[in-house]
Amino acid sequence: MQKRIYNFSAGPAILPEDVLKEAQENLFALPGVGMSILEISHRSKAFDKIIAETKTDLKSLLNVSDDYELLFLQGGASLQFSMVPLNLMPPKNTADYIITGSWSKKAVKEAKRVGTVNIAASTEGENFKRIPKQDELKLDPEAAYVHITTNNTIYGTQWHKEPEVGNVPLVCDASSDILHKKIDVNKYALIYGGAQKNMGPAGVTLVIIRKDLLGRSSDSLHTMLNYKTHVENNSLYNTPNTFGIYIIGLVAKWVTKLGGLDAMYKLNKEKAEVLYGCIDASGGFYKGHAEKDSRSLMNVTFNLATEDLEKKLIAEATAAGFDGLKGHRSVGGLRASIYNAFPKKGVEDLVSFMKDFQNKND
C-alpha cells in the first residue's frame, strides 16, 4: 500500500510524516555514524549526543527549569502507577487521587499497595463524562501528593486547568496530551507520560521530576524502581529504548519547527473545533459523550442512536480509509483520536464523510 490512510487510533498513534521520512532515510545508517540507530550502543558518543539533544529540545519546548530532571524510562505509564507511590508516598504514606477515568483507577489500584489513598473526587457515577470542579475536591493538606490524569482517552475528557492543591505536590499522568500545548511545569512536582500517543513510538516513558523530591526515594527500593538510580545514570542504568528516544528527539524538533507549543495548541484547537462543530450541528444524530467544558482536544468520543448504526458507520469509514474509529467498550460508539501529528485535512475529510453518512441514514 503506497497511500497512507487516516489513523485515528488512540495509541500507538500517528507520527508526523516528516519524522517518519527522516527516520526512514537514516534508518540504514545515521549520518556520520555508519550504523543504524537500531544498532548503535547506548554507551556510544553518537547516542550520548542523541539523548542530550532530545533532553535539551524537550526542556526548551516545555520551558523546564534546572530544578527538574528528565528521564526516559520503560514500562509505560503503567509502571509509573507503582513508581510514583513507591518513591513519593513515604513517609506520610497517604496520597490524594482524583478519578476521571480507567487509567486513574488503575493508578489508584497500585498506590493502595503502598499506602492510604484518599479519593479526592470522582465522576465515575456519571460514566466519566466530565472533569470534577474545584469545589468538589476533598483534598488532604497533609497528603504526600495529589495525582491527576490530564487527558482521558477512553472517555474524551481533559483537564483544561490544573486543580488548585495548595502546597501539596501535584503529580500527573500526561500520557495522551503531553506536548499538545504549553504548560507551566513549575505547577507540577512530577509529570509522566508514555510516548506512544503524542511524542513518539511505544516503549519509552518520559518522566519530569522536581529534584527536591528525589530525597523521598528510599535506598531500600529495588534499584530499577528508584528514580535516583535513573537520575544518577542519565536514564542509562540499563539499555534504554534507543530508537524510541531518537524518534522523540525528531518529534521535538518537528514541533519546534512548526512554531513551538503555542502553534501546536492553536492547530489542535482548530482541529477539535471542526469535529465538535460537526457533532453539535448534527441535530442529535451524533451525540458527544463528554460535557462541553470537559471535552478533550485529543480524543473526541461520540455515539449514534443505535449500536447497529454505529457499526455501519465504522465499517463504511474503515472502507473509506478512516481507521481506528471504534470507541472503547466502556463508552461504545466512536472515538477519533486527533493527536498533534494528525493532519487538519484528515479531520475535515472525516467531517465530510460524517455529514454524508448522516444525510443517507437520518
C-alpha positions in Angstrom: 0.0 0.0 0.0 1.5 3.3 -1.1 -1.1 5.7 0.2 -1.3 6.3 3.9 -4.8 6.1 5.4 -6.1 8.3 8.3 -5.1 6.8 11.6 -7.5 7.7 14.4 -6.0 5.1 16.8 -5.8 6.1 20.5 -2.3 4.6 20.7 0.2 3.6 19.4 -0.8 6.5 17.3 0.0 8.7 14.3 3.5 10.2 14.0 4.5 13.2 11.9 5.2 12.3 8.3 8.3 14.4 8.3 9.6 12.4 11.2 8.8 9.1 9.6 10.5 10.1 6.4 13.7 11.3 8.2 13.8 8.1 10.3 13.4 6.0 7.1 16.1 7.9 5.2 18.6 7.4 8.0 17.5 4.0 9.3 20.2 2.1 7.4 23.0 4.4 8.7 22.9 7.5 10.8 24.8 10.4 9.1 28.4 10.4 10.2 28.0 7.2 12.2 27.8 4.4 9.6 25.4 2.3 11.7 21.6 2.3 12.2 20.1 3.8 15.3 18.8 0.3 15.9 22.4 -1.0 16.2 24.5 1.7 18.0 25.5 1.3 21.6 23.6 3.3 24.2 27.1 3.9 25.7 28.4 5.4 22.4 29.3 9.1 21.8 26.7 9.1 19.0 23.9 8.1 21.4 25.2 10.5 24.1 24.6 13.3 21.6 21.1 12.0 20.7 19.9 11.7 24.2 21.4 15.1 25.2 19.8 16.9 22.2 16.4 15.2 22.9 16.5 16.4 26.6 17.6 19.9 25.6 14.9 20.2 23.0 12.1 18.9 25.3 13.3 21.2 28.1 13.2 24.2 25.7 9.7 23.3 24.3 8.3 22.9 27.8 10.4 25.6 29.4 11.7 23.2 32.1 13.9 24.8 34.6 17.1 23.3 36.1 15.0 22.4 39.2 13.8 19.3 37.3 15.3 16.2 35.8 14.2 14.5 32.6 14.2 10.7 32.4 13.5 8.2 29.6 12.2 5.0 31.2 10.5 1.8 30.2 7.3 0.1 31.4 4.9 2.7 30.2 2.7 4.8 32.4 1.5 1.6 34.0 4.9 1.1 35.7 4.7 4.8 36.9 1.5 3.9 38.7 3.8 1.9 41.0 7.0 4.0 40.9 5.2 7.2 41.9 3.8 6.0 45.2 6.9 3.8 46.0 9.1 6.9 45.6 6.9 9.7 46.7 4.3 8.5 49.2 6.7 7.8 52.2 7.0 8.8 54.9 3.4 10.1 55.1 2.1 7.0 53.3 -1.1 8.8 52.1 -1.9 10.5 48.8 -4.9 12.1 47.1 -6.1 10.8 43.8 -8.7 12.4 41.5 -10.5 9.8 39.5 -11.5 10.8 35.9 -11.3 7.5 34.0 -10.0 4.0 33.7 -6.3 4.9 33.8 -6.6 6.9 37.0 -8.5 4.0 38.6 -5.5 1.7 37.7 -3.1 4.2 39.2 -5.2 4.1 42.5 -5.0 0.3 42.5 -1.2 0.3 42.6 -1.0 3.2 45.0 -3.1 1.3 47.5 -0.4 -1.4 47.6 1.9 1.2 49.1 -0.2 3.3 51.4 -3.6 5.0 52.0 -5.3 6.6 49.1 -7.9 9.3 49.5 -10.3 9.7 46.6 -10.4 13.4 46.4 -13.1 13.4 43.7 -14.6 11.0 41.2 -17.0 11.3 38.3 -17.4 7.6 37.8 -21.1 7.8 38.8 -21.6 9.9 35.6 -19.6 7.5 33.4 -16.7 9.9 33.5 -18.4 12.5 31.2 -16.7 15.5 32.9 -13.8 16.7 35.0 -14.6 17.5 38.6 -14.9 21.1 39.6 -12.6 22.7 42.1 -15.2 23.0 44.8 -15.8 19.2 44.6 -12.3 18.3 45.5 -11.9 17.0 49.1 -8.1 17.4 49.4 -5.9 16.5 52.3 -3.5 19.3 53.1 -1.1 16.7 54.6 -1.1 14.3 51.6 2.2 13.3 50.1 1.0 14.4 46.7 -2.2 14.8 44.5 -2.4 12.7 41.4 -4.4 13.5 38.3 -4.7 12.1 34.7 -4.7 15.2 32.5 -6.5 13.6 29.5 -8.8 10.6 29.4 -8.5 8.7 26.1 -11.4 6.4 26.7 -14.0 9.0 27.8 -12.8 12.0 25.8 -12.3 14.4 28.7 -9.4 16.6 29.6 -8.3 18.9 32.4 -8.0 22.4 30.8 -6.7 24.0 34.0 -4.7 22.4 36.8 -6.6 21.9 40.1 -5.5 24.1 43.0 -3.8 21.9 45.5 -2.1 24.3 47.8 1.4 23.3 48.9 0.9 19.6 48.2 3.0 18.4 45.2 0.9 17.8 42.1 1.7 14.7 40.1 0.1 13.9 36.7 -0.2 11.2 34.1 0.1 13.2 30.8 0.5 10.3 28.5 -2.2 11.3 26.0 -1.8 15.1 25.9 1.8 16.0 26.7 3.2 18.5 24.2 -0.2 19.4 22.9 0.2 22.9 24.4 2.4 25.0 26.6 2.0 24.3 30.4 3.6 25.7 33.5 5.8 22.8 34.5 6.5 24.6 37.8 3.0 23.8 38.9 3.9 20.2 38.9 6.2 18.1 41.1 6.2 15.2 38.7 4.9 14.6 35.1 5.0 11.3 33.4 3.7 10.0 30.1 4.0 7.2 27.7 5.4 8.4 24.3 3.1 6.4 22.0 0.3 8.9 21.7 1.8 12.4 21.2 5.6 12.1 21.4 6.9 9.0 19.7 6.6 5.2 19.4 5.6 2.8 22.1 8.3 1.7 24.6 9.5 5.0 26.1 8.1 6.8 29.1 9.1 10.4 29.8 9.3 11.4 33.5 9.9 15.0 34.5 10.6 15.1 38.2 11.5 18.0 40.6 14.9 17.4 42.1 13.9 18.1 45.7 11.5 15.1 45.5 14.4 12.7 45.0 15.1 12.8 48.7 11.9 10.8 49.2 13.3 7.8 47.2 14.4 5.3 49.8 17.7 3.4 49.2 15.8 0.3 50.2 13.8 0.4 47.0 14.6 -2.1 44.3 17.2 -0.5 42.1 15.2 -0.2 38.9 12.2 1.2 40.8 14.2 4.1 42.3 14.1 7.4 40.5 17.5 8.3 41.9 19.0 5.3 40.0 17.9 6.7 36.7 18.8 10.3 37.5 22.3 9.3 38.6 22.8 7.3 35.4 21.2 9.7 32.9 18.5 7.1 32.1 21.2 4.7 31.1 21.3 2.3 34.1 20.0 -0.4 31.7 19.8 -0.4 27.9 17.1 2.2 27.1 14.8 2.2 24.0 17.4 4.0 21.8 15.2 4.1 18.8 12.2 5.5 20.8 14.4 8.2 22.3 15.7 9.1 18.8 12.2 9.4 17.5 11.1 11.6 20.4 14.0 13.9 19.5 12.8 14.1 15.9 9.3 14.9 17.1 10.6 17.6 19.4 12.4 19.2 16.5 9.3 18.9 14.4 7.2 20.7 17.0 9.8 23.4 17.3 9.9 23.9 13.5 6.1 24.2 13.5 6.4 27.2 15.8 6.5 25.6 19.2 3.8 24.6 21.6 1.7 27.8 21.1 1.4 27.0 17.4 0.7 23.3 18.2 -2.1 24.3 20.6 -3.6 26.6 18.0 -3.7 23.8 15.5 -5.1 21.3 18.0 -7.9 23.7 18.9 -8.7 24.2 15.2 -8.9 20.5 14.5 -11.1 19.8 17.6 -13.5 22.7 16.7 -14.1 21.3 13.3 -15.0 17.9 14.6 -17.0 19.0 17.6 -18.8 21.6 15.4 -20.0 18.8 13.2 -21.3 16.8 16.2 -23.0 19.8 17.7 -24.6 20.8 14.4 -26.0 17.3 13.6 -29.3 17.8 15.5 -28.6 14.9 17.8 -27.7 12.4 15.1 -24.2 12.5 16.7 -24.1 12.9 20.4 -20.8 13.7 22.2 -20.0 11.8 25.4 -18.1 14.5 27.3 -19.7 17.6 28.6 -18.6 20.6 26.6 -16.4 22.3 29.2 -14.6 19.0 29.7 -14.0 18.0 26.1 -10.7 16.6 25.1 -8.7 18.2 22.2 -7.0 14.8 21.7 -9.8 12.2 21.8 -13.3 13.0 20.5 -15.9 10.5 21.7 -19.4 10.3 20.4 -22.4 8.0 19.9 -25.2 7.4 17.4 -28.8 6.5 18.1 -28.2 2.7 17.9 -25.3 0.3 18.1 -26.2 -1.1 14.6 -25.9 2.4 13.1 -22.5 2.8 14.9 -21.2 -0.4 13.4 -22.4 0.6 10.0 -20.6 3.9 10.2 -17.4 2.3 11.4 -17.5 -0.3 8.6 -18.0 2.3 5.9 -15.5 4.7 7.4 -12.8 1.9 7.5 -13.5 1.1 3.9 -13.1 4.8 3.0 -9.7 5.0 4.7 -10.6 6.2 8.2 -9.0 3.6 10.6 -9.3 3.2 14.4 -12.7 4.9 15.0 -14.3 2.2 17.1 -14.9 3.5 20.6 -13.7 1.8 23.8 -16.2 -0.8 25.2 -16.7 1.4 28.3 -18.4 4.1 26.2 -19.1 2.4 22.9 -19.8 4.5 19.9 -16.8 6.1 18.1 -13.6 7.8 19.1 -11.5 9.9 16.9 -8.0 10.5 18.3 -6.6 13.6 16.7 -3.2 14.0 18.4 -0.5 16.5 17.5 0.5 14.7 14.3 -3.0 14.2 12.9 -3.5 16.5 9.9 -6.3 19.1 9.9 -7.3 17.9 6.4 -7.9 14.4 7.9 -10.4 15.9 10.3 -12.1 17.9 7.6 -12.3 14.8 5.4 -13.8 12.8 8.3 -16.4 15.6 8.9 -17.3 15.5 5.2 -17.8 11.7 5.5 -19.9 12.1 8.7 -22.2 14.6 7.1 -22.7 12.4 4.0 -23.4 9.4 6.3 -26.0 11.4 8.2 -27.7 12.5 5.0 -28.0 8.9 3.9 -29.1 7.5 7.3 -31.0 10.2 9.2 
